[in-house]
Amino acid sequence: MEPPGEQPGEAEGPRITPQLLKARTGEFALESILLLKLRDLGLADLGCLGECLGIEWLDLSGNALTQLGPLASLRQLAVLNVSNNRLTGLEPLAACENLQSLNAAGNLLATPGQLQCLSGLRGLEYLRLRDPLARLSNPLCASPSYWAAVRELLPGLKVIDGERVSGRGSELYQLCRDLESSLRPSSSPGSRAMEAQPWVEPGYWELWPTRSSSILEEACRQFQDTLQECRDLDRQASESLARAEQALSPAGTTSSFVF
């Protein structure tokens, strides 16, 4: 029996209304809203959000949501952030056929089985259930087999919790995970009596320059590409600042205009 005065699917607290949506977006027609940010508003009810049929990017993080029912009608939704809420299930998202990225860290998802509803989303590639930097997680993340269970349940994922599991760069993430596992202290009873053993073969470092490692080469190449992009951005920023200073200087205002 439900508590007096409380109906199934309803929650006490602020709810989304047409007036709120129009004030936040400036759109008069709810169907015209494409991007919507409603974070940290204490929302407990999604209200009329299901009428925003054209929405593609939605941020509902930091609220008090316990269910996502109205989102089932958002077929164009591609990016969704519902982190730091009180969700115990994600079933309505099974109808969001265009969903590509989901952040559900900091909720109450207890078992990998509660992610089964996402298995039909062929475009879903990015999933976050744990965010160490923001100190957000879900109960299911405490299981040692959590990662493997999620990968088996949702094999189409490319990134889990910010780490690549397939596609470009995934080998580097796997290498880091393997190193972390090899360096983690063993919990077996006789582990303390065993002498520490080197984790590479003798002479490995001396012969390293002559060895071929596709993983390391790919990692170095990606690092160099990223470094070059940073240099290009720095150069462009310096040029933009120089043009801005020239345009704002007294001499520049009398001689020419810079666009």
C-alpha positions as CSV (number, residue, x, y, z in Angstrom):
1,M,0.0,0.0,0.0
2,E,1.2,3.5,-0.9
3,P,1.6,6.1,1.9
4,P,-1.4,8.3,2.3
5,G,-1.5,11.1,-0.3
6,E,1.2,9.6,-2.4
7,Q,0.6,8.1,-5.8
8,P,2.9,5.6,-7.6
9,G,5.4,7.3,-9.9
10,E,5.1,10.7,-8.1
11,A,7.7,12.3,-5.9
12,E,7.6,15.2,-3.5
13,G,9.6,18.2,-4.6
14,P,10.1,20.6,-7.5
15,R,8.9,19.3,-10.9
16,I,9.5,20.4,-14.5
17,T,6.8,22.6,-15.9
18,P,6.4,24.3,-19.3
19,Q,7.1,27.6,-17.7
20,L,10.4,26.4,-16.3
21,L,11.5,25.0,-19.7
22,K,10.5,28.1,-21.6
23,A,12.3,30.3,-19.0
24,R,15.5,28.2,-19.2
25,T,15.6,27.9,-23.0
26,G,13.8,30.8,-24.4
27,E,11.8,28.5,-26.7
28,F,8.0,28.9,-26.9
29,A,7.4,25.4,-28.3
30,L,8.7,22.5,-26.2
31,E,9.2,20.4,-29.4
32,S,11.8,23.0,-30.5
33,I,14.2,22.4,-27.5
34,L,17.3,20.6,-28.6
35,L,19.7,21.2,-25.7
36,L,18.6,21.4,-22.0
37,K,20.6,21.9,-18.8
38,L,18.6,21.4,-15.6
39,R,21.3,20.4,-13.1
40,D,21.3,21.1,-9.3
41,L,17.7,22.3,-9.1
42,G,16.5,19.7,-6.6
43,L,14.0,18.3,-9.2
44,A,12.1,15.2,-8.0
45,D,9.6,15.0,-10.9
46,L,10.3,15.2,-14.7
47,G,6.8,16.6,-15.3
48,C,6.3,17.6,-18.9
49,L,9.8,16.8,-20.1
50,G,8.4,14.0,-22.2
51,E,6.9,16.6,-24.5
52,C,10.3,17.9,-25.6
53,L,10.3,15.4,-28.5
54,G,13.2,17.0,-30.4
55,I,15.7,17.1,-27.5
56,E,19.2,15.7,-28.2
57,W,21.3,16.7,-25.2
58,L,20.0,16.6,-21.7
59,D,21.7,17.3,-18.3
60,L,19.6,16.3,-15.2
61,S,22.5,15.8,-12.9
62,G,22.5,16.8,-9.2
63,N,18.8,16.5,-8.6
64,A,16.5,14.1,-6.6
65,L,15.1,12.0,-9.4
66,T,13.9,8.4,-8.6
67,Q,12.5,7.5,-12.0
68,L,12.9,8.5,-15.6
69,G,9.5,7.6,-17.0
70,P,8.9,10.7,-19.3
71,L,12.2,10.1,-21.0
72,A,10.8,7.1,-22.9
73,S,9.3,9.4,-25.5
74,L,12.6,11.2,-26.3
75,R,13.6,9.2,-29.4
76,Q,16.1,11.8,-30.6
77,L,18.0,11.9,-27.3
78,A,21.7,11.2,-27.9
79,V,23.5,12.5,-24.7
80,L,22.1,12.1,-21.2
81,N,23.5,13.0,-17.8
82,V,21.5,11.8,-14.8
83,S,24.5,11.5,-12.4
84,N,24.0,12.2,-8.7
85,N,20.3,11.4,-8.4
86,R,18.4,8.6,-6.6
87,L,17.7,6.2,-9.5
88,T,17.2,2.5,-8.9
89,G,16.4,1.7,-12.6
90,L,17.0,2.9,-16.1
91,E,14.2,1.0,-17.9
92,P,12.6,4.0,-19.7
93,L,15.8,4.6,-21.6
94,A,15.3,1.4,-23.5
95,A,13.0,3.4,-25.8
96,C,15.7,6.1,-26.4
97,E,16.9,4.4,-29.6
98,N,19.4,7.2,-30.5
99,L,21.2,7.3,-27.1
100,Q,24.9,7.3,-27.5
101,S,26.3,8.6,-24.2
102,L,24.9,8.0,-20.7
103,N,26.3,9.2,-17.4
104,A,24.5,7.5,-14.5
105,A,27.2,7.7,-11.8
106,G,26.1,8.5,-8.3
107,N,22.8,6.6,-8.2
108,L,21.4,3.5,-6.6
109,L,21.9,0.9,-9.3
110,A,22.7,-2.3,-7.4
111,T,23.2,-5.1,-10.0
112,P,24.5,-5.4,-13.6
113,G,21.1,-6.8,-14.4
114,Q,19.6,-3.4,-14.0
115,L,21.6,-2.4,-17.2
116,Q,19.9,-5.1,-19.3
117,C,17.4,-2.5,-20.5
118,L,20.2,-0.8,-22.4
119,S,21.3,-3.9,-24.4
120,G,19.0,-3.0,-27.3
121,L,20.5,0.5,-27.8
122,R,22.8,-0.2,-30.7
123,G,24.3,3.3,-30.7
124,L,25.3,3.4,-27.0
125,E,29.1,3.7,-26.9
126,Y,29.8,5.7,-23.7
127,L,28.7,4.7,-20.3
128,R,29.7,6.1,-16.9
129,L,28.6,4.4,-13.7
130,R,31.5,5.6,-11.5
131,D,33.3,8.9,-11.3
132,P,36.2,8.9,-8.8
133,L,37.0,12.6,-9.3
134,A,33.5,13.6,-8.4
135,R,33.3,10.8,-5.8
136,L,30.2,9.3,-7.5
137,S,29.5,5.6,-7.9
138,N,26.8,3.0,-7.8
139,P,26.5,-0.1,-5.5
140,L,27.1,-2.4,-8.4
141,C,30.5,-0.9,-8.9
142,A,31.8,-2.4,-5.7
143,S,31.8,-5.9,-7.2
144,P,35.2,-7.1,-8.4
145,S,33.6,-8.5,-11.5
146,Y,31.7,-5.3,-12.3
147,W,33.7,-4.3,-15.3
148,A,33.6,-7.7,-16.9
149,A,29.9,-8.0,-16.3
150,V,29.1,-4.7,-17.9
151,R,31.3,-5.5,-20.9
152,E,29.6,-8.8,-21.4
153,L,26.1,-7.3,-21.0
154,L,26.8,-4.3,-23.3
155,P,29.5,-5.5,-25.8
156,G,28.9,-2.4,-28.0
157,L,30.4,0.0,-25.5
158,K,33.7,1.7,-26.4
159,V,34.2,3.7,-23.2
160,I,33.3,2.6,-19.6
161,D,33.8,5.1,-16.8
162,G,36.1,7.2,-19.0
163,E,38.3,4.3,-20.0
164,R,38.4,2.9,-23.6
165,V,37.5,-0.8,-23.9
166,S,37.5,-1.0,-27.7
167,G,38.5,1.1,-30.6
168,R,41.5,3.5,-30.9
169,G,43.5,3.7,-27.7
170,S,41.9,0.8,-26.0
171,E,45.1,-1.2,-25.9
172,L,46.8,1.5,-23.8
173,Y,44.0,1.4,-21.2
174,Q,44.2,-2.4,-21.1
175,L,48.0,-2.2,-20.6
176,C,47.5,0.2,-17.7
177,R,44.9,-2.1,-16.1
178,D,47.2,-5.1,-16.5
179,L,50.1,-3.2,-14.9
180,E,47.8,-2.1,-12.0
181,S,46.7,-5.7,-11.4
182,S,50.2,-7.0,-11.5
183,L,51.3,-4.4,-8.9
184,R,48.4,-4.9,-6.6
185,P,49.4,-6.9,-3.4
186,S,48.2,-10.5,-3.4
187,S,45.6,-11.5,-0.8
188,S,46.5,-15.2,-0.7
189,P,47.7,-16.6,2.7
190,G,51.2,-17.4,1.6
191,S,51.8,-14.2,-0.2
192,R,53.9,-12.6,2.5
193,A,56.3,-15.4,2.6
194,M,57.1,-15.2,-1.1
195,E,60.0,-13.1,-2.3
196,A,59.3,-10.2,-4.6
197,Q,60.0,-11.2,-8.2
198,P,60.7,-8.8,-11.1
199,W,57.7,-8.4,-13.4
200,V,59.8,-8.3,-16.5
201,E,62.4,-10.7,-17.9
202,P,66.1,-10.1,-17.1
203,G,67.7,-7.7,-19.7
204,Y,64.3,-6.4,-20.8
205,W,65.2,-2.8,-20.4
206,E,68.6,-3.2,-22.1
207,L,67.0,-4.7,-25.2
208,W,64.0,-2.5,-25.2
209,P,65.1,-0.1,-28.0
210,T,65.4,-3.0,-30.4
211,R,62.0,-4.5,-29.6
212,S,58.8,-3.8,-31.5
213,S,55.7,-3.0,-29.5
214,S,52.6,-1.9,-31.4
215,I,50.9,-0.9,-28.2
216,L,53.7,1.4,-27.1
217,E,54.2,2.8,-30.6
218,E,50.5,3.6,-30.8
219,A,50.6,5.2,-27.4
220,C,53.6,7.4,-28.3
221,R,51.9,8.3,-31.6
222,Q,48.7,9.4,-29.9
223,F,50.8,11.4,-27.3
224,Q,52.7,13.2,-30.1
225,D,49.4,14.0,-31.9
226,T,47.9,15.4,-28.8
227,L,51.0,17.4,-28.1
228,Q,51.0,18.9,-31.6
229,E,47.3,19.8,-31.2
230,C,48.2,21.6,-28.0
231,R,51.0,23.5,-29.7
232,D,48.6,24.5,-32.6
233,L,46.0,25.7,-30.1
234,D,48.6,27.7,-28.2
235,R,49.8,29.3,-31.4
236,Q,46.3,30.1,-32.5
237,A,45.5,31.6,-29.1
238,S,48.6,33.7,-29.2
239,E,47.7,35.0,-32.6
240,S,44.2,35.8,-31.5
241,L,45.4,37.7,-28.4
242,A,47.9,39.7,-30.5
243,R,45.1,40.7,-33.0
244,A,42.8,41.6,-30.1
245,E,45.5,43.7,-28.4
246,Q,46.2,45.5,-31.7
247,A,42.5,46.2,-32.3
248,L,42.1,47.5,-28.7
249,S,45.2,49.7,-28.7
250,P,44.8,53.5,-29.3
251,A,46.9,53.3,-32.4
252,G,44.9,50.5,-33.8
253,T,41.6,52.3,-33.4
254,T,42.7,55.2,-35.6
255,S,44.5,53.2,-38.4
256,S,42.5,50.1,-39.2
257,F,39.9,47.6,-38.0
258,V,40.8,44.0,-37.4
259,F,38.1,41.3,-37.9
